Amino acid sequence: MKQLLEDLKTVRLDAESNRVVILDQTYLPGSIVYRSLGTPEEIYEAIYRLRVRGAPAIGVTAAYGIYVCCRALEHESFTDFYDAFSQIRDYLASSRPTAVNLTAALERMERCVLEYRDCSIGDILDRMKEEAHNIRNEDAVSCRRIGEYALSLLRPGMGLLTHCNAGHLATSEYGTALAPVYLGQERGYAFQVFADETRPLLQGARLTAFELQHAGVDVTLICDNMASMVMHNGWVQAVVVGCDRIATNGDAANKIGTSGVAILARHYGIPFYVLGPTSTIDMRCPSGDAITIEERSSEEITEMWYTERMAPAEVKVFNPAFDVTPAELITAIITEKGIARAPYRKTFESWGL
């Protein structure tokens, strides 16, 4: 099963061409297509257009991306190099404002540049490459640990419901919300997973169902509005979702529709777990009210998946990419450092965040 996952390389650095290579997820599940990126515009477009997506994978792409872009610079002075670096950083950071891993990775790369400001530009670039690899490798280790902690809360044979895609395709390896599913698959837990299709971009249908089936997991695809029915039928014993940003008080932003699933889970008495790396926790953000919610093009709702437009011309459209699940609806937040329960801030601070 692990090899089946590893043959889908979400993000990597091509050492020969010094370009970022991503699995273009806009072609899934029909085709497996890899795209090579080398300019700020190409990297921005890939992140904004969801060719690469999922908070951890976006962070890894940004780290490799800013390194690749800086390699193409011809500045000899640190001042000129850093000015160009800053422009690229700000440009890439604007591609997806809600995902904190994007800005966190770029800030980490900036700290690396400043730490070695007295070195040659060549040495700085070497350090940037090393730091980007570290971000990628740490993400893979983090996902494994998240899975281990989550698995301690689950029992063999459980029915699990997930929303959007927080699996291998959203990270370097294993995923966040799906990490316990894959570890459980390796250990004979035989989970039965229900995957919400996740309107309007269908990440659950196109990506989660694809990668779970690819790995041999028992997965059933449902429309978003069917979650209440499968919960009512007693087929779901836990909900596992990822996150793009977690506020200090435990409010969690994730793909639009997640908060509705949390409300249903509370009604049916089902545990609702949010899984993500501590890099997703934004200690500068006091609550979900402070999280910027990205709004996307109306065409994603009205015509993206149709041969003909399926809405009246010029009708008003509201298309937020994320919503915020209040901390009181979250049973636990599971990270690579452990399992946090309310009050969340106290636990986050004990982790040194």
NUTOR-199774 format. One record per residue: y, x, z of N, C-alpha, C, O in turn; residue in three letters. Coordinates in pm, whole numbers, plus 50000, padded with zeros to 5 digits. Example, Ala and Ser with C-alpha at 12.3 -4.5 7.8 and 13.67 -1.06 7.14 Angstrom:
<pts>
494315131950780495505123050780496705132050780496685142450846Ala;497755128550708498945136750714500035129050787501145134150804Ser;
</pts>
This chain:
<pts>
498815008250000500005000050000501265008650000502225005849928Met;501265019350081502435028050088502745034149953503915035349916Lys;501725037949878501955043649746502555033349652503375036749567Gln;502165020649668502745010249586504245009049611505005006049519Leu;504665011249736506085011149766506785023449710507855022449649Leu;506175034949730506835047449692506995048949542507825056949498Glu;506225041549463506415042749319507645034949272507995035349154Asp;508315027849364509605021649335510685029849405510975027649522Leu;511275039249334512285048149391513645041349384514255040749277Lys;514125036249497515355028649498516565037149461517325033649371Thr;516735048549531517865057649507517375071949522516655075049617Val;517755080449430517395094549444518435103049371519195098149287Arg;518445115749403519315125349335518475133249236517475139349274Leu;518875133149109518205141149008518765155349017519915157848980Asp;517955164449066518425178149091518795185448963519685193948965Ala;518145182248853518415189248728519745184948666520535193348624Glu;519975171948662521195166948598522335165148696523485163048655Ser;522035165848827523025163048931523675149448909524895148048907Asn;522825139548891523255125748879522445117248976521335120849015Arg;523005105949014522315096449100521465087349012521965081848913Val;520215085649047519325076848972518945065249062518415067149171Val;519225053149015518905041149092517935032349016517905032448893Ile;517155024749089516355014049030517295002249010517784996449107Leu;517554998748886518514988048856517884974548889517034969448816Asp;518334968849001517684956749051518094944048977517534933449001Gln;519084945248888519444933448809518384930148705518384919148650Thr;517474939448677516404937048579515134931548644514244926648574Tyr;515054932348777513854927648846513864912348853514924906248861Leu;512674906148851511334912348853510744915048715509614919848705Pro;511494911948610510924912848476510634926948428509624929348363Gly;511544936348461511404949948413511814959948521512704957148602Ser;511154971448521511534982348610512344992248528511804999348443Ile;513654992648555514595000648477515365009748572515895005148673Val;515435022548539516215032048618517505035348545517525036548423Tyr;518575036848622519895039448565520445052448625520365054548746Arg;521005060948540521575073648582523095072248594523755067348503Ser;523635076748708525055074948737525705088448764525155096748836Leu;526885090848705527525103748725529025103348743529625113548776Gly;529655091748723531105090748736531445080648845530625072148878Thr;532665081548902533055071549001532965057248949532555048149021Pro;533345055548823533305042148764531875036848754531635025048781Glu;530935045448716529535041248706528955037748843528195028148856Glu;529305045548943528775043249077529395030549136528685022449197Ile;530695028749119531365016549165530725004249100530404994549168Tyr;530565004848970530004993348897528604990048944528254978348957Glu;527795000448969526414998149012526364991449148525514982849172Ala;527274995349237527304989149370527874975049361527304965649418Ile;528984973349291529624960249284528754950049212528684938449252Tyr;528094954349105527264945249026525854943449082525004937049020Arg;525624949149200524344947549270523174953849195522034949549209Leu;523484964049114522384971549053521644979049164520424980649158Arg;522384983549262521814988549386522424979949496523614977149493Val;521604975649594522114966549695521264967949822520214974349822Arg;521754961749928521184964050059522014974650128522234985450072Gly;522474971750248523434980650315522964995250322523745004050285Ala;521734998250367521335012350373521295019150237521735030550222Pro;520755012150135520675018150001522055020449943522275030349873Ala;522995011449971524365013349926524965025949989525645033649922Ile;524705027850118525205039750186524635052450127525375062150106Gly;523345052750099522725064450038523315067049900523605078449864Val;523475056449822524065057749688525475063349695525845071849615Thr;526255058649791527635063549806527645078349844528475085949794Ala;526745082349932526695096449974526325105549858527005115549832Ala;525255102049787524895109949670525995109049564526305118849496Tyr;526575097049551527565094949446528815103249462529305109049366Gly;529335103849584530575111549603530295126449588531165134049546Ile;529095130749624528715144749600528695147649449529275157449404Tyr;528035139149374527925141149229529315141249164529605149549078Val;530165131849207531515131149150532325143649183533075148549099Cys;532175148649304532935160549344532435173049273533205182449252Cys;531175173349236530665184849160531365186149025531465197048969Arg;531835174748974532485175048842533955179248850534595181348747Ala;534475180648972535885184748987536035199648956535095207448972Leu;537215203448911537465217448875538535223748963539095234048927Glu;538835217749078539875223049167539355235249242538205235649284His;540215244949258539845257149330540405257249472539815263649559Glu;541495250549497542065250149632541465238549709541125228249652Ser;541345240349841540785229549922541685217349921541205206049917Phe;542985219349923543925208149926543745199149805543675186949818Thr;543675205349686543485197349565542105190649564541975179049524Asp;541095197949609539745192449615539695180449709539115170149676Phe;540295181949826540255171149925541055158949879540655147649906Tyr;542165161249811542935149949757542095141849658542095129549661Asp;541375148949570540525142149473539365135149543539005123949509Ala;538785141949643537705135949722538175122749784537465112749779Phe;539365122649841539895110849910540085099249813539835087649849Ser;540535102249693540715091649593539385085449556539265073249545Gln;538375093849535537035088749502536475080749619535895070049599Ile;536645085849742536165078949862536755064949871536025055249890Arg;538065063749857538715050749869538275041249758538095029349782Asp;538095046549640537675038349527536265032749550536025020849531Tyr;535335041249589533975036749612533895027249731533125017649728Leu;534685029749834534665021249953535095006949923534714997749994Ala;535885005149818536394991749784535384983249708535644971549681Ser;534234988949672533274981649588532574970349663532324959849604Ser;532254972149792531604961749872532164962450014531614969850096Arg;533204955150047533904957050174533134952750298533464957450407Pro;532134944150286531454939050406530414948850458530234949850580Thr;529724956150370528624964950411529174977450479529744986150414Ala;528994978250611529574989350688528905002650653529545013050667Val;527645002450608526975014950573527685022350461527625034650454Asn;528345015150374529085021350264530195030150319530265042050287Leu;531065024450402532165032350457531645042850555532205053750564Thr;530585039550630530045049250726529525061650655529755072850702Ala;528835059850543528315071250468529455079550410529405091850413Ala;530475072950357531605080150300532385087550408532855098750386Leu;532525081450525533205088350636532395100450683532955110750718Glu;531085098950682530245110350722530365121750621530415133350660Arg;530415118450494530605128750393531975135250407532125147250383Met;532985127450445534315133150466534315142850584534925153550576Glu;533645139250692533565148450807532905161450768533285172150816Arg;531905160650680531225172550632532205181450554532245193550575Cys;532985175350466533965182950387534975189750478535275201550460Val;535485182450576536515188150664535945198950756536635208550790Leu;534695197350795534075207450882533995221050814534095231450879Glu;533805220850680533635233450607534845236550518534705243050415Tyr;536005231750559537205233450478537575248150457538245251450360Arg;537145256850546537465271150532536485278650443536635290650420Asp;535485271450395534485277650305534925276150160535915269450130Cys;534175282550071534455280949928534085266749886533305260049953Ser;534655262349773534335249049721532835248049692532225237649714Ile;532265258849642530815258849615530005256649740529035249149739Gly;530415263149850529705261249977529895247050029528965241050084Asp;531085241650013531325227850056530415218249981529855209050041Ile;530275220349851529405211749771527955212849816527235202849821Leu;527525224949848526155226649899525955218850028524915212550048Asp;526955219350116526875212050243526885196950218526185189450286Arg;527665192450122527705178250089526355173450040525885162650078Met;525725181449955524395177849904523395176850018522595167550023Lys;523445186350109522545186250225522785173950313521835167750361Glu;524055170650332524385159150416523925146150351523435137250420Glu;524075144950220523605132950151522085131550164521575120550187Ala;521365142650150519915142250171519585137950313518645130250336His;520365142950410520135139150550520315124050570519525117750641Asn;521335118350508521575104050520520395096250465519955086350524Ile;519875100750350518735094050290517495095250379516815085350405Arg;517195107350426515995109550506516065102650641515065097450691Asn;517245102650701517415095850829517215080850814516695074250904Glu;517635075550701517435061150675515945057850671515515047850727Asp;515155066250604513715063750594513065064150732512245055650765Ala;513415074150813512865075150949513305063251032512515057551107Val;514565059451019515105048151093514355035251063514025027551153Ser;514085032950935513365020750895511985020350958511545009751004Cys;511295031450960509975031951021510045028351170509215020751220Arg;511035033751239511185030951382511545016351406511045010151500Arg;512405010951321512744996651331511484988251319511284978751395Ile;510644991751225509404984451206508484985151327507874975151364Gly;508394996751389507544998351507508044989651622507254982951688Glu;509354989951647509894981651755509684966851726509304959151815Tyr;509934962751601509774948651567508314944251579508034933151623Ala;507414952951540505994949451544505534946751687504584939151709Leu;506204952851784505834950651924506124936351969505624931952072Ser;506944929151892507304915351926506494905051848506614893051872Leu;505674909751755504954900851665503454901551691502954911351747Leu;502744891151650501294890351669500604889251533501174883651439Arg;499394894351522498654892851396498534878251355498384869351438Pro;498614875951224498444862551168499674853851173499614842351130Gly;500774858951224502004851051233502534847151095502324854250997Met;503214835751091504014832250975505434836850998506034833651101Gly;505984844350904507324849850916508184844550803507744843850688Leu;509404840950834510354836750731511464847150721511954852050823Leu;511844850550599512944860050578513884854650473513514846250391Thr;515124859550476516174854950387516794866950318516984877350381His;517104865550191517634876450108516574887350093515374884550098Cys;517004899750075516054910850063516494922150153517534928450132Asn;515674924750255515934935950346514654944250355514184947650463Ala;514134947350237512884954750229513084968550169514154974450178Gly;512024973450110512044986850049513174988249948513804998749939His;513414977749871514434978449766515844979449821516754983449749Leu;516034976049948517364976450009517614989150088518704990950143Ala;516624998050094516725009950178516075021750106515795021149987Thr;515865032450181515175044050125513665042050126512965046650036Ser;513165035050229511715033150242511455022250347512165021450447Glu;510455014150324509995003750416510954991950429510514980450427Tyr;512234994450441513154983550463513484981950609513044989750694Gly;514264971650639514614968450778513834956050820512864957250896Thr;514234944350775513534932050813512074932150769511224926050834Ala;511774938750659510394938850609509584950750659508384951650630Leu;510214959750733509464971350785508264967050870507184972650852Ala;508404957350963507214953251039506164946550953504974946950985Pro;506574940350845505604934150754504744944950689503524943650682Val;505394955650642504634966250577503774974150675502644977650644Tyr;504314976850793503484983450894502334974550935501204979250952Leu;502604961650949501534952350982500474951550874499294950050902Gly;500914952450748499974952250637499034964250644497844963150616Gln;499584975850683498764987850695497754986750809496714993250808Glu;498084978450909497254977651030496464964651041495904961551146Arg;496424957050933495584945150930496144933151004495374924651049Gly;497474932051017498064920651086498014907751005498074896951062Tyr;497914908850875497764897150786498874886850809498594875050827Ala;500124891450807501244882150817501294873250693500924877550583Phe;501764861050711502064852150599503574850650593504194845250685Gln;504164855250485505624855850474506134844650384505614842350275Val;507164837850432507884827950351509234834150315510014837750403Phe;509494835150186510724841550137511654830950079511334824549980Ala;512824829250144513854820550084514284826349951514414838549937Asp;514514817749853514954822849722516314829649730516584839149656Glu;517194824749819518504830749846519494828649731519774837849654Thr;519994816449720521064813449626522364820349668522554822649787Arg;523264823649573523134821149430522524832649350522244831049231Pro;522304844349413521854855949336520344858049341519824867149277Leu;519634849549415518164849149412517494862149454516454865849399Leu;518094869249551517474881749596516084879449655515204887949641Gln;515894868049720514574865049776513544862649668512424867449677Gly;513934855249565513004852249455512744864549368511604867549335Ala;513814871549331513684882549237513174895449302512464903249240Arg;513554897549429513314910549492512294910049605511294917249601Leu;512524901449705511594900949818510214896549772509214902949805Thr;510154885549697508844880849649508194891449562506974893349566Ala;509004898449481508474908749392507874920249471506734924149446Phe;508634925849567508134937749634506984934549730506074942649745Glu;507014922849794505904919249883504614916949802503544921449841Leu;504744910049691503574908049606503074921349551501864923649542Gln;504004930149516503674943449465502864951349567502004959349531His;503164948849697502484956149804501254948649856500604953349951Ala;500924937349797499714930149837499884921449960498884917650023Gly;501124918149997501394909750113501264895050073501644891249962Val;500744886850163500654872350141502064866550150502604865150260Asp;502664863250037504034858250035504104845049960503464843249856Val;504904835750014505154822849951506644821349932507414822550028Thr;507074818649810508474816949778508874802349801508164793249758Leu;510014800249868510524786749889512014786449853512694796749858Ile;512504774749817513944772949800514604773549937513954770950038Cys;515884777049940516584778350067516504765450150516354765950272Asp;516604753950081516634741250154515254736350196515114725050242Asn;514224744750181512884741350226512524747950359511444745450414Met;513414756350411513104763550534512834754150650511924756550730Ala;513594743350660513374733750768511984727650760511334725650862Ser;511524724750640510204718550622509094727950669508194723550742Met;509134740750630508044749750670508094752550820507054754750882Val;509294752350878509384753751024508814741451093508054742551189Met;509174729651043508664717151100507144716451091506494710951180His;506584721950985505124721650967504404731351060503174731351066Asn;505144739651132504524749151222504014761651154503164768751208Gly;504524764451034504034775850956504794788750986504394799450941Trp;505894787851061506744799451089506804801751240507164792751316Val;506464813851282506524817251424507654827151457507934829651574Gln;508284832751354509424841751377510214842951247509654842151138Ala;511514845051261512394847851148512854862251160513274866651267Val;512764869751049513234883551045514214885050930513884882150815Val;515424889650962516454891450859517124904950878517054910850986Val;517764909750774518514922050782519964919250820520264908350869Gly;520844928750798522254926950832523084937150754522614947950720Cys;524314933350726525254942350659526324947650753526914958150727Asp;526574940550862527494945350964527244937551093527084925351091Arg;527194944751204527024938551335528234941851419528604953451434Ile;528864931451475530024933451560529594937651701528414936551736Ala;530534942351778530244947251913529604936652001528784939852086Thr;529994924051981529444913252065528104908052016527534899052077Asn;527584913651906526284909651853526334899851738525284896751681Gly;527524894751701527634886551581527194895051460527534906851452Asp;526434889051369525864896951259526154890551124525854878751102Ala;526754898351034526984893750897525774897450811525294908750813Ala;525314887650737524204889850643524414880650524525384873150519Asn;523504881150430523634873350307523904858650338523374853050434Lys;524734852550256525104838550275523844829950289522884831350214Ile;523884821050388522724812550418521974816850542521174809150595Gly;522214829050589521484833950706521814825950831520924822750909Thr;523074822550849523454815050969522784801450973522434796451080Ser;522604795350857521894782550851520444783850895519914775050963Gly;519804794750856518424797250900518384798951051517454794251117Val;519384805851107519434807851252519574794651326518964792651430Ala;520384785551271520554772351333519234764751331518864758451430Ile;518524765251219517214758651210516224764751309515484757551375Leu;516224777951318515294784651409515564780451554514624778151630Ala;516834779351592517164774851727516644760551750516094757551856Arg;516824751951650516364738051663514864737251686514384729251767His;514104745551614512644744951622512074754451727510854755351742Tyr;512934761551800512464770451905511744782751853510794787551915Gly;512204787951738511574799451674512444811751697513654811051676Ile;511874823051739512684835251758513354839551628512744839151520Pro;514604843751639515394848051524515804862551548516644865251634Phe;515214871751472515434885951492516274891851379516024889251261Tyr;517274899651416518104907151320517694921651327517704927751435Val;517314927451213516824941151209517764949651124518114945851012Leu;518154961151177519014970051101519244983051175519044983651296Gly;519654993451104519945006351169521215005551251522064997051227Pro;521355014551348522555014551430523805017851348524925014951392Thr;523635023751231524785026351144525435013251097526565013251050Ser;524705002151110525234989151071526074982851182526794973251158Thr;525984988251302526754983151415528144989251412528285001551416Ile;529154980851405530524985351394531224983351529531674972251559Asp;531294993851608531884992751741533414991051736534044988751839Met;533994992151617535424989551602535684974851574536834970451567Arg;534614967251557534714953051523534304944651644533114944251676Cys;535224938051711534884931051835534004918851818533174916051905Pro;534164911551708533374899451686533274896551537533894903251454Ser;532474886451504532314882851364533584878251297533714878951175Gly;534544873451377535814868951319536574880251253537434877851169Asp;536264892651291536974904251237536284910151115536764919951058Ala;535164904351073534414909650959534974904050829535084891850813Ile;535334912750737535804908550606534624903250524533634910150506Thr;534744891050476533684884950396534044885750249535034880150204Ile;533234892750175533454894450031533264881049959532294873949985Glu;534184877849870534024866149784533804870949641534464880149593Glu;532844864549575532424869249445532744859049336533234848049363Arg;532454863049213532814855149096532164841249097531014839749139Ser;532914831349050532384817649043531234816448944530394807648957Ser;531194825548844530144824648742528744826748802527754822248743Glu;528654833448917527344835348980526724821949018525504820749025Glu;527554811849042527064798549078526974789448958526004782048943Ile;527964789948872528064779848766527254782648641526874773448570Thr;526984795648613526344798348484525444810548478524784812748376Glu;525384818548582524694831448573523234830148532522734838148453Met;522534820148585521094819148561520734808348459519554804848445Trp;521724803148387521484791748299521804795248153522664803648126Tyr;521114788748062521454790547921522734783147887523454786847794Thr;523034772547963524284765347949524924763848086524224763348187Glu;526234763248089526954761548216526474748948286526364738348224Arg;526184749948416525634738748491526624733448595526234729648705Met;527894733348559528934727648645530094723548557530284729248450Ala;530884713648599532034709548518533004721048494533204729548581Pro;533584721348378534574731648347535734730848444536214719948478Ala;536184742448489537354743948575537174737948714538154736448787Glu;535944734448753535744729648890535984741248987535644752648957Val;536554738449104536774748749203535434753349260534534745249282Lys;535314766349285534074772149336534404781249454535344789249448Val;533634780149559533734789149675532434797049681531364791249694Phe;532534810349671531334818649660531394830749754531524842049707Asn;531294828449886531234839749979529874846549970528854839849960Pro;529874859749974528614867149962527844867450093526624869350093Ala;528544865650206527914866950337528394855750429529414849350402Phe;527654853550537528164845650648527834853050777527114863050776Asp;528374848150887528194854851016527354845951108527694834351131Val;526264851551159525444844551257525944847951397525954859751434Thr;526354838051475526854840851611525764847051698524584844051684Pro;526184855751788525244862951874524354853551954523204856751982Ala;524894841851991524114832752075522914826752002522024821052065Glu;522884827951869521744822951792520714833851764519664831151706Leu;521004846051805520134857451777519274860551899519794862852008Ile;517954860551880517034863351991517104877952031517124881152150Thr;517144886851932517234901251960517694908351834517454903751722Ala;518374919651853518754928651745517894941051758517874947451863Ile;517184944351652516194955151655516684966651569516944964951450Ile;516814978351629517294990251559516295001651579515265000051644Thr;516645013251523515785024951540515845030351682514995038351722Glu;516855025951759516985030551898516315021251998516175024652115Lys;515915009451952515245000252043515614985852016516174982551911Gly;515304977152111515514962752100516654958752193516604961352313Ile;517684952652137518844948352214518824933252229518554925952135Ala;519124928852350519304914652378520664912852445521244922352496Arg;521144900552444522464897952503522474901852651521474899952721Ala;523604907252700524854910252627524714922952544524364933452595Pro;524994921752416524704932452322525584944752341525094956052330Tyr;526844942852371527744954352383527214964452485527284976552463Arg;526694959352595526194968252701525084977152648525054989152675Lys;524154971352572523064979252516523574988952411523165000552408Thr;524464984352323525014993152221525675005452284525495016752237Phe;526435003252390527095014452456526095023852523526305035952528Glu;524995018152574523975026652636523285035452533522695045652568Ser;523355031352406522795039552297523785050152250523475058052161Trp;524955050352309525945060452271526745056952147527285065852082Gly;526825044152113527555040151993529035038652024529815035251935Leu;
</pts>
